[in-house]
Amino acid sequence: MKKTSIVIDENTYAKSKKIFEQYGLTFTEAIRLILSKIDPDEFAQLVKSSGYIPSPELKKRIKNVENGKNINEYKDVDDLFDKLSL
């Protein structure tokens, strides 16, 4: 068995631990159970829909910004809103 560690904020840990305890599981047991049930395709879709992996459109926009293409610049927020007609 491989031993590992994770870093999460205290609030997330406390909330998760409380939920797991309701099912009679330790934090470690619950994480082990969750990891053993991961379907690669479902996980990929979950990550993509969660915004962790940029969509093709976002990748394109990031590349444009990195290459200095299709960039709009504004003096301030008011200028931006004026140009957007807001």
Secondary structure, DSSP 4 states (H G I P E B T S, - for coil): ---------HHHHHHHHHHHHHTT--HHHHHHHHHHT--HHHHHHHHHHTTSS--HHHHHHHHHHHTT-S----SSHHHHHHHTT-
